[in-house]
Amino acid sequence: MIELNADIGEGCDDASLMPYLARVSIACGGHAGDAASMTAALRLAAEHGVAAGAHPSYPDRRQFGRRPLAASGDEIAAWVTQQTETLAEQACRLGLRLVHVKPHGALYNVAAREASVARAIARAVTAVDPALVLVGLAGSQLIAAGQTAGLAVLNEAFADRRYLPSGRLVSRETVGALIADPVAAAEQARALAEGRAVATFGGGSVRIRADTICLHGDTPNALNIARAVHAALNRG
């Protein structure tokens, strides 16, 4: 069965989603998160036996990390390193260990298409801990950079986002980019898990390799989506 993941520590109702998840990525100070929220998220993951990882981003709380920032590869690597190490330190205090890194928002999407940004992230993750798994958009530059750096990778797909024919995500600023209907999200997740093509925005379809499927706590109907997707993925 394919795993389900979510991004947490961002001010949403994380606790209600946890029973349906196998993996969580925790905001670690760039777009959201502080010592208290990181500790709470780590404890929540531990209580539910869910794998925990870092969710670093552009350091931009005002825009929630959803706008690209002009930055060199060294700057991006430094941001990813600092945020990941901050969460790792919190985890260590609790006797826990991070298992993956997944960039957030604009950093995730820029790294999906720009090899230089992807390499900077992979370099940072390798420097922090080469045993960390790098999670990125399926088939993207970030996945390629992680593999080149010798990291284990997870190709990520989305239950609650629409796709372009290229396999990229439709921008959140586009009307209809989010899938807020639990039935539609479950159908897309099931198709992804089975390796079938999913409908693309505006018509057509695309096949997406999925090692892990993400849903978002800030998507409307998030809890009902989690329930429906979990049920669909566990259906024989």
Backbone as CSV, one residue per row, in Angstrom:
resi,resn,N_x,N_y,N_z,CA_x,CA_y,CA_z,C_x,C_y,C_z
1,MET,0.834,-1.200,0.000,0.000,0.000,0.000,0.866,1.245,0.000
2,ILE,0.522,2.222,-0.811,1.273,3.466,-0.853,0.981,4.290,0.392
3,GLU,1.960,5.045,0.858,1.786,5.830,2.083,1.136,7.177,1.793
4,LEU,0.546,7.748,2.848,-0.078,9.070,2.794,0.695,9.990,3.721
5,ASN,0.990,11.214,3.249,1.735,12.164,4.073,1.043,13.519,4.092
6,ALA,1.459,14.358,5.031,0.944,15.727,5.116,2.011,16.631,5.705
7,ASP,1.858,17.919,5.455,2.734,18.941,6.013,2.057,19.485,7.272
8,ILE,2.786,19.533,8.395,2.165,19.952,9.644,3.004,21.018,10.336
9,GLY,2.488,21.487,11.485,3.165,22.556,12.214,2.962,23.905,11.582
10,GLU,1.870,24.027,10.803,1.596,25.264,10.072,0.325,25.963,10.556
11,GLY,-0.133,25.590,11.756,-1.291,26.261,12.328,-2.627,25.623,12.011
12,CYS,-2.623,24.426,11.444,-3.872,23.719,11.128,-4.158,22.665,12.195
13,ASP,-5.276,21.963,12.040,-5.662,20.919,12.983,-4.925,19.635,12.630
14,ASP,-3.665,19.558,13.039,-2.834,18.419,12.688,-3.295,17.132,13.362
15,ALA,-3.734,17.244,14.600,-4.064,16.045,15.377,-5.139,15.200,14.695
16,SER,-6.113,15.856,14.078,-7.200,15.100,13.450,-6.734,14.320,12.231
17,LEU,-5.654,14.769,11.591,-5.164,14.085,10.397,-4.267,12.892,10.709
18,MET,-3.661,12.906,11.889,-2.602,11.943,12.178,-3.000,10.470,12.019
19,PRO,-4.212,10.066,12.389,-4.545,8.639,12.248,-4.501,8.121,10.812
20,TYR,-4.492,9.035,9.851,-4.555,8.629,8.447,-3.185,8.701,7.754
21,LEU,-2.156,9.125,8.475,-0.867,9.432,7.868,0.219,8.429,8.230
22,ALA,1.191,8.303,7.336,2.382,7.499,7.601,3.621,8.371,7.738
23,ARG,3.533,9.626,7.242,4.702,10.510,7.210,4.230,11.958,7.332
24,VAL,5.000,12.770,8.075,4.691,14.201,8.166,5.963,15.017,7.959
25,SER,5.794,16.177,7.338,6.880,17.128,7.158,6.553,18.354,8.003
26,ILE,7.467,18.722,8.892,7.189,19.717,9.927,7.842,21.060,9.589
27,ALA,7.016,22.123,9.573,7.524,23.476,9.346,8.577,23.796,10.398
28,CYS,9.707,24.335,9.936,10.836,24.494,10.855,11.428,25.902,10.819
29,GLY,10.549,26.908,10.733,10.977,28.276,10.959,11.059,29.183,9.756
30,GLY,11.017,28.635,8.554,11.122,29.477,7.376,9.822,30.182,7.060
31,HIS,8.786,29.417,6.761,7.467,29.989,6.442,6.535,29.955,7.643
32,ALA,6.827,29.070,8.592,6.017,28.909,9.799,6.824,28.071,10.778
33,GLY,6.373,28.086,12.033,6.986,27.221,13.022,7.930,27.917,13.975
34,ASP,7.888,27.489,15.233,8.826,27.927,16.248,9.126,26.734,17.146
35,ALA,9.899,26.951,18.189,10.307,25.838,19.042,9.101,25.094,19.603
36,ALA,8.093,25.840,20.024,6.914,25.211,20.627,6.145,24.382,19.613
37,SER,5.913,24.937,18.408,5.137,24.199,17.405,5.904,23.000,16.883
38,MET,7.223,23.133,16.751,8.037,22.004,16.296,7.998,20.875,17.309
39,THR,8.139,21.216,18.584,8.092,20.198,19.637,6.735,19.509,19.663
40,ALA,5.668,20.299,19.559,4.317,19.721,19.570,4.117,18.782,18.394
41,ALA,4.583,19.191,17.206,4.418,18.355,16.012,5.221,17.067,16.122
42,LEU,6.434,17.166,16.636,7.263,15.974,16.806,6.628,14.999,17.795
43,ARG,6.095,15.526,18.888,5.442,14.667,19.870,4.204,13.998,19.278
44,LEU,3.474,14.757,18.491,2.275,14.218,17.853,2.642,13.071,16.917
45,ALA,3.690,13.269,16.140,4.140,12.217,15.228,4.567,10.978,15.997
46,ALA,5.312,11.190,17.082,5.785,10.062,17.881,4.620,9.296,18.502
47,GLU,3.622,10.020,18.981,2.460,9.386,19.607,1.720,8.479,18.630
48,HIS,1.722,8.855,17.364,0.982,8.105,16.357,1.878,7.163,15.550
49,GLY,3.162,7.104,15.886,4.059,6.232,15.155,4.271,6.646,13.712
50,VAL,4.260,7.958,13.472,4.371,8.506,12.121,5.788,9.038,11.886
51,ALA,6.375,8.735,10.745,7.708,9.221,10.407,7.693,10.741,10.289
52,ALA,8.715,11.389,10.843,8.779,12.850,10.850,9.992,13.356,10.094
53,GLY,9.791,14.438,9.343,10.882,15.054,8.612,10.756,16.559,8.610
54,ALA,11.754,17.210,8.038,11.814,18.672,7.996,11.141,19.214,6.745
55,HIS,10.537,20.381,6.901,9.819,21.051,5.808,10.381,22.473,5.643
56,PRO,11.639,22.585,5.183,12.272,23.901,5.064,11.730,24.681,3.873
57,SER,11.924,25.998,3.927,11.338,26.859,2.903,12.171,28.120,2.724
58,TYR,11.768,28.923,1.764,12.291,30.285,1.718,11.934,30.952,3.044
59,PRO,12.836,31.749,3.629,12.540,32.416,4.894,11.610,33.610,4.657
60,ASP,10.333,33.349,4.587,9.354,34.367,4.201,8.010,34.053,4.843
61,ARG,7.862,34.455,6.090,6.614,34.180,6.801,5.453,35.016,6.259
62,ARG,5.759,36.195,5.796,4.685,37.076,5.320,3.917,36.442,4.172
63,GLN,4.627,35.793,3.252,3.999,35.144,2.102,3.885,33.633,2.286
64,PHE,4.120,33.163,3.512,4.013,31.742,3.844,4.904,30.870,2.946
65,GLY,6.031,31.446,2.511,6.963,30.673,1.699,6.441,30.300,0.330
66,ARG,5.394,30.999,-0.126,4.774,30.635,-1.402,5.137,31.595,-2.533
67,ARG,6.174,32.418,-2.318,6.695,33.275,-3.364,8.195,33.029,-3.488
68,PRO,8.707,32.811,-4.708,10.149,32.595,-4.858,10.947,33.821,-4.424
69,LEU,12.109,33.589,-3.833,13.032,34.652,-3.471,14.303,34.492,-4.299
70,ALA,14.823,35.600,-4.777,16.090,35.561,-5.499,17.186,35.178,-4.516
71,ALA,17.926,34.126,-4.833,18.946,33.652,-3.905,19.955,32.789,-4.642
72,SER,21.183,32.805,-4.148,22.223,31.951,-4.719,22.056,30.529,-4.192
73,GLY,22.755,29.611,-4.823,22.722,28.234,-4.354,23.236,28.109,-2.933
74,ASP,24.266,28.872,-2.598,24.812,28.829,-1.248,23.797,29.340,-0.228
75,GLU,23.057,30.381,-0.579,22.038,30.897,0.335,20.932,29.870,0.559
76,ILE,20.499,29.239,-0.525,19.447,28.226,-0.407,19.935,27.057,0.448
77,ALA,21.154,26.617,0.204,21.709,25.523,0.992,21.781,25.899,2.467
78,ALA,22.156,27.142,2.743,22.255,27.595,4.141,20.888,27.616,4.808
79,TRP,19.858,28.063,4.083,18.500,28.089,4.647,18.008,26.679,4.959
80,VAL,18.214,25.785,4.017,17.761,24.402,4.222,18.522,23.765,5.378
81,THR,19.817,23.987,5.429,20.631,23.428,6.508,20.180,23.947,7.861
82,GLN,20.028,25.272,7.981,19.685,25.877,9.268,18.323,25.398,9.762
83,GLN,17.344,25.387,8.877,16.003,24.990,9.288,15.936,23.500,9.639
84,THR,16.598,22.675,8.844,16.595,21.238,9.116,17.313,20.934,10.419
85,GLU,18.436,21.582,10.651,19.182,21.359,11.892,18.400,21.847,13.104
86,THR,17.658,22.941,12.947,16.832,23.431,14.053,15.812,22.383,14.476
87,LEU,15.125,21.783,13.492,14.145,20.741,13.814,14.842,19.495,14.349
88,ALA,15.994,19.148,13.788,16.730,17.971,14.248,17.138,18.120,15.711
89,GLU,17.499,19.333,16.105,17.862,19.579,17.499,16.665,19.387,18.419
90,GLN,15.493,19.873,17.982,14.282,19.676,18.769,13.963,18.182,18.883
91,ALA,14.132,17.471,17.781,13.875,16.030,17.791,14.822,15.306,18.738
92,CYS,16.090,15.699,18.717,17.089,15.062,19.571,16.733,15.228,21.047
93,ARG,16.219,16.385,21.408,15.823,16.627,22.801,14.708,15.680,23.243
94,LEU,13.925,15.212,22.278,12.820,14.297,22.574,13.210,12.837,22.367
95,GLY,14.467,12.610,22.023,14.917,11.255,21.750,14.443,10.726,20.415
96,LEU,14.178,11.635,19.479,13.679,11.266,18.159,14.708,11.598,17.086
97,ARG,14.465,11.087,15.893,15.362,11.326,14.766,14.554,11.606,13.514
98,LEU,14.964,12.614,12.760,14.295,12.918,11.503,14.635,11.857,10.465
99,VAL,13.678,11.617,9.557,13.914,10.599,8.540,13.913,11.162,7.119
100,HIS,13.424,12.388,6.923,13.377,12.927,5.567,13.394,14.451,5.583
101,VAL,13.561,15.006,4.400,13.447,16.452,4.165,12.582,16.648,2.932
102,LYS,11.614,17.546,3.061,10.759,17.908,1.937,10.635,19.431,1.899
103,PRO,11.126,20.091,0.863,10.973,21.550,0.776,9.504,21.953,0.717
104,HIS,9.248,23.192,1.096,7.882,23.722,1.132,7.642,24.736,0.024
105,GLY,6.401,24.781,-0.431,5.901,25.895,-1.238,6.721,26.231,-2.458
106,ALA,7.084,27.513,-2.554,7.810,27.985,-3.728,9.162,27.303,-3.867
107,LEU,9.827,27.021,-2.766,11.131,26.352,-2.848,10.966,24.959,-3.447
108,TYR,9.929,24.268,-3.070,9.617,22.944,-3.623,9.403,23.039,-5.131
109,ASN,8.603,24.012,-5.546,8.259,24.124,-6.965,9.421,24.632,-7.813
110,VAL,10.207,25.561,-7.286,11.379,26.036,-8.025,12.387,24.898,-8.162
111,ALA,12.595,24.143,-7.086,13.541,23.024,-7.142,13.077,21.937,-8.098
112,ALA,11.766,21.862,-8.335,11.250,20.863,-9.264,11.693,21.132,-10.689
113,ARG,11.889,22.418,-11.020,12.207,22.758,-12.416,13.610,23.326,-12.628
114,GLU,14.264,23.815,-11.571,15.581,24.438,-11.727,16.653,23.561,-11.086
115,ALA,17.524,23.020,-11.927,18.524,22.070,-11.452,19.468,22.682,-10.426
116,SER,19.818,23.955,-10.567,20.765,24.579,-9.632,20.179,24.658,-8.223
117,VAL,18.901,24.976,-8.127,18.239,25.025,-6.821,18.109,23.617,-6.253
118,ALA,17.752,22.679,-7.098,17.643,21.287,-6.657,18.975,20.768,-6.121
119,ARG,20.061,21.084,-6.808,21.387,20.632,-6.358,21.754,21.257,-5.016
120,ALA,21.402,22.532,-4.835,21.705,23.202,-3.567,20.982,22.522,-2.406
121,ILE,19.734,22.149,-2.623,18.964,21.479,-1.576,19.554,20.099,-1.286
122,ALA,19.846,19.354,-2.335,20.422,18.021,-2.147,21.761,18.102,-1.424
123,ARG,22.546,19.119,-1.753,23.838,19.298,-1.085,23.648,19.568,0.406
124,ALA,22.671,20.396,0.731,22.404,20.719,2.129,21.940,19.491,2.903
125,VAL,21.031,18.728,2.308,20.519,17.537,2.985,21.643,16.527,3.214
126,THR,22.485,16.339,2.227,23.608,15.417,2.359,24.545,15.849,3.475
127,ALA,24.777,17.160,3.589,25.675,17.677,4.616,25.094,17.498,6.017
128,VAL,23.789,17.666,6.145,23.145,17.493,7.460,23.177,16.036,7.878
129,ASP,22.747,15.146,6.983,22.713,13.715,7.285,22.423,12.952,5.994
130,PRO,23.409,12.267,5.441,23.191,11.553,4.170,22.195,10.409,4.276
131,ALA,21.764,10.075,5.493,20.746,9.034,5.650,19.340,9.583,5.487
132,LEU,19.192,10.912,5.437,17.873,11.512,5.254,17.347,11.231,3.853
133,VAL,16.068,10.970,3.751,15.403,10.775,2.458,14.981,12.141,1.930
134,LEU,15.154,12.374,0.643,14.723,13.623,0.024,13.401,13.396,-0.697
135,VAL,12.388,14.167,-0.311,11.055,14.059,-0.906,10.863,15.219,-1.878
136,GLY,10.424,14.916,-3.095,10.225,15.962,-4.084,9.148,15.589,-5.085
137,LEU,8.770,16.570,-5.888,7.756,16.346,-6.912,8.188,15.215,-7.835
138,ALA,7.302,14.289,-8.078,7.613,13.103,-8.870,8.256,13.464,-10.203
139,GLY,9.370,12.818,-10.500,10.038,12.995,-11.775,10.710,14.337,-11.981
140,SER,10.903,15.084,-10.910,11.401,16.458,-11.034,12.929,16.543,-10.939
141,GLN,13.438,17.767,-11.123,14.865,18.029,-10.966,15.327,17.725,-9.542
142,LEU,14.453,17.927,-8.560,14.850,17.657,-7.177,15.090,16.170,-6.956
143,ILE,14.250,15.343,-7.534,14.451,13.897,-7.437,15.766,13.501,-8.114
144,ALA,16.023,14.054,-9.281,17.261,13.748,-10.005,18.485,14.193,-9.210
145,ALA,18.417,15.386,-8.614,19.549,15.893,-7.833,19.796,15.038,-6.607
146,GLY,18.737,14.598,-5.964,18.895,13.733,-4.811,19.550,12.411,-5.177
147,GLN,19.124,11.832,-6.279,19.705,10.567,-6.721,21.185,10.740,-7.070
148,THR,21.513,11.847,-7.748,22.906,12.108,-8.108,23.769,12.277,-6.869
149,ALA,23.193,12.871,-5.823,23.931,13.089,-4.576,24.024,11.821,-3.725
150,GLY,23.374,10.758,-4.163,23.428,9.515,-3.420,22.393,9.388,-2.322
151,LEU,21.395,10.265,-2.334,20.338,10.213,-1.331,19.221,9.259,-1.767
152,ALA,18.574,8.659,-0.800,17.321,7.966,-1.085,16.270,9.029,-1.366
153,VAL,15.356,8.764,-2.291,14.350,9.752,-2.674,12.957,9.138,-2.644
154,LEU,11.971,10.002,-2.492,10.571,9.612,-2.628,9.908,10.539,-3.639
155,ASN,9.354,9.959,-4.699,8.587,10.716,-5.678,7.213,11.006,-5.079
156,GLU,6.895,12.285,-4.946,5.647,12.663,-4.296,4.584,13.073,-5.304
157,ALA,3.364,12.606,-5.038,2.195,13.010,-5.812,1.171,13.587,-4.842
158,PHE,0.103,14.188,-5.380,-0.833,14.935,-4.550,-2.274,14.495,-4.786
159,ALA,-2.968,14.279,-3.667,-4.380,13.922,-3.746,-5.266,15.138,-3.939
160,ASP,-4.825,16.288,-3.426,-5.701,17.466,-3.380,-5.237,18.619,-4.267
161,ARG,-4.408,18.309,-5.275,-3.955,19.330,-6.220,-4.165,18.842,-7.655
162,ARG,-4.465,19.787,-8.551,-4.604,19.482,-9.969,-3.239,19.530,-10.661
163,TYR,-3.129,18.718,-11.706,-1.883,18.615,-12.460,-1.994,19.269,-13.838
164,LEU,-0.840,19.745,-14.315,-0.697,20.172,-15.708,-0.261,18.965,-16.543
165,PRO,-0.404,19.027,-17.865,0.032,17.901,-18.705,1.509,17.547,-18.536
166,SER,2.326,18.521,-18.089,3.757,18.293,-17.883,4.049,17.478,-16.627
167,GLY,3.037,17.292,-15.777,3.261,16.641,-14.499,3.542,17.619,-13.377
168,ARG,3.622,18.902,-13.704,3.768,19.945,-12.680,2.406,20.250,-12.078
169,LEU,2.426,20.916,-10.934,1.190,21.277,-10.255,0.618,22.578,-10.799
170,VAL,-0.686,22.677,-10.878,-1.342,23.931,-11.220,-1.107,24.914,-10.081
171,SER,-0.767,26.150,-10.404,-0.514,27.160,-9.386,-1.710,27.319,-8.462
172,ARG,-1.428,27.491,-7.178,-2.487,27.710,-6.197,-3.304,28.962,-6.508
173,GLU,-2.733,29.894,-7.255,-3.436,31.127,-7.587,-4.488,30.917,-8.670
174,THR,-4.483,29.756,-9.285,-5.441,29.448,-10.344,-6.714,28.865,-9.751
175,VAL,-7.839,29.414,-10.151,-9.121,28.876,-9.683,-9.249,27.419,-10.122
176,GLY,-9.563,26.549,-9.185,-9.692,25.131,-9.491,-8.426,24.333,-9.276
177,ALA,-7.369,24.973,-8.779,-6.103,24.262,-8.569,-6.183,23.251,-7.441
178,LEU,-7.043,23.512,-6.459,-7.197,22.614,-5.317,-8.370,21.665,-5.535
179,ILE,-8.238,20.459,-5.037,-9.333,19.491,-5.051,-9.905,19.448,-3.638
180,ALA,-11.048,20.072,-3.454,-11.662,20.145,-2.129,-12.760,19.111,-1.932
181,ASP,-13.111,18.380,-2.983,-14.137,17.344,-2.908,-13.486,16.029,-2.473
182,PRO,-13.865,15.488,-1.312,-13.242,14.253,-0.836,-13.330,13.092,-1.818
183,VAL,-14.438,12.971,-2.526,-14.599,11.867,-3.481,-13.602,12.019,-4.631
184,ALA,-13.470,13.241,-5.153,-12.532,13.484,-6.257,-11.089,13.266,-5.809
185,ALA,-10.768,13.719,-4.596,-9.413,13.528,-4.074,-9.115,12.041,-3.899
186,ALA,-10.088,11.302,-3.399,-9.895,9.860,-3.212,-9.713,9.148,-4.543
187,GLU,-10.475,9.558,-5.542,-10.345,8.946,-6.869,-8.966,9.216,-7.459
188,GLN,-8.484,10.456,-7.282,-7.159,10.780,-7.813,-6.083,9.999,-7.068
189,ALA,-6.194,9.916,-5.744,-5.209,9.175,-4.957,-5.177,7.707,-5.364
190,ARG,-6.339,7.124,-5.557,-6.410,5.712,-5.949,-5.747,5.502,-7.312
191,ALA,-6.018,6.396,-8.242,-5.400,6.288,-9.568,-3.878,6.404,-9.472
192,LEU,-3.400,7.359,-8.666,-1.961,7.532,-8.489,-1.337,6.270,-7.895
193,ALA,-1.983,5.720,-6.880,-1.452,4.538,-6.218,-1.387,3.336,-7.145
194,GLU,-2.321,3.270,-8.084,-2.378,2.135,-9.005,-1.597,2.367,-10.291
195,GLY,-0.956,3.526,-10.402,-0.161,3.817,-11.584,-0.971,4.188,-12.804
196,ARG,-2.241,4.553,-12.578,-3.091,4.962,-13.692,-2.959,6.462,-13.948
197,ALA,-3.309,6.893,-15.135,-3.254,8.310,-15.478,-4.309,9.078,-14.690
198,VAL,-3.997,10.332,-14.371,-4.955,11.209,-13.705,-5.313,12.350,-14.657
199,ALA,-6.500,12.872,-14.503,-6.957,13.965,-15.358,-6.120,15.213,-15.110
200,THR,-5.818,15.923,-16.185,-5.069,17.172,-16.057,-6.002,18.364,-16.179
201,PHE,-5.532,19.488,-15.697,-6.314,20.717,-15.680,-6.640,21.153,-17.109
202,GLY,-7.906,21.300,-17.405,-8.307,21.734,-18.730,-8.470,20.617,-19.737
203,GLY,-8.315,19.368,-19.301,-8.486,18.245,-20.210,-7.215,17.446,-20.401
204,GLY,-7.362,16.205,-20.802,-6.211,15.332,-20.992,-5.889,14.565,-19.721
205,SER,-4.761,13.851,-19.762,-4.355,13.066,-18.605,-2.841,12.908,-18.589
206,VAL,-2.312,12.505,-17.431,-0.871,12.314,-17.286,-0.638,11.212,-16.253
207,ARG,0.421,10.446,-16.456,0.810,9.435,-15.481,1.879,10.020,-14.564
208,ILE,1.715,9.825,-13.281,2.634,10.343,-12.280,3.155,9.182,-11.454
209,ARG,4.476,9.049,-11.349,5.021,8.033,-10.459,4.830,8.512,-9.023
210,ALA,4.277,7.674,-8.178,4.006,8.075,-6.800,4.564,7.050,-5.816
211,ASP,5.507,7.493,-4.978,5.997,6.687,-3.866,5.281,7.078,-2.574
212,THR,4.799,8.328,-2.533,4.099,8.855,-1.376,3.084,9.875,-1.875
213,ILE,1.925,9.941,-1.234,0.862,10.845,-1.666,0.588,11.852,-0.553
214,CYS,0.543,13.123,-0.938,0.388,14.209,0.026,-1.020,14.790,-0.007
215,LEU,-1.466,15.214,1.179,-2.651,16.063,1.283,-2.309,17.200,2.241
216,HIS,-3.082,18.275,2.195,-2.769,19.482,2.958,-3.832,19.794,3.999
217,GLY,-3.378,20.145,5.197,-4.296,20.488,6.264,-5.064,21.767,6.043
218,ASP,-4.562,22.641,5.135,-5.263,23.902,4.881,-6.162,23.840,3.650
219,THR,-6.277,22.672,3.031,-7.241,22.503,1.946,-8.646,22.410,2.550
220,PRO,-9.629,23.087,1.982,-11.001,22.940,2.493,-11.403,21.459,2.545
221,ASN,-12.102,21.072,3.609,-12.531,19.682,3.803,-11.360,18.750,4.079
222,ALA,-10.273,19.275,4.649,-9.052,18.478,4.814,-9.285,17.169,5.549
223,LEU,-10.043,17.204,6.635,-10.249,15.974,7.403,-11.068,14.961,6.608
224,ASN,-12.124,15.420,5.956,-12.933,14.503,5.150,-12.132,13.958,3.970
225,ILE,-11.249,14.784,3.417,-10.367,14.317,2.340,-9.441,13.227,2.867
226,ALA,-8.858,13.458,4.038,-7.953,12.464,4.616,-8.667,11.138,4.831
227,ARG,-9.869,11.197,5.366,-10.633,9.973,5.597,-10.922,9.239,4.289
228,ALA,-11.357,10.006,3.289,-11.735,9.392,2.012,-10.514,8.823,1.292
229,VAL,-9.412,9.570,1.299,-8.206,9.108,0.628,-7.654,7.872,1.325
230,HIS,-7.611,7.899,2.646,-7.112,6.745,3.404,-7.950,5.502,3.105
231,ALA,-9.266,5.680,3.075,-10.140,4.553,2.775,-9.904,4.026,1.369
232,ALA,-9.720,4.935,0.414,-9.489,4.522,-0.974,-8.183,3.764,-1.126
233,LEU,-7.140,4.207,-0.412,-5.846,3.564,-0.514,-5.818,2.210,0.188
234,ASN,-6.714,2.024,1.145,-6.754,0.763,1.887,-7.809,-0.200,1.344
235,ARG,-8.530,0.226,0.307,-9.554,-0.631,-0.276,-8.915,-1.733,-1.114
236,GLY,-9.333,-2.945,-0.916,-8.745,-4.071,-1.638,-9.124,-4.102,-3.109
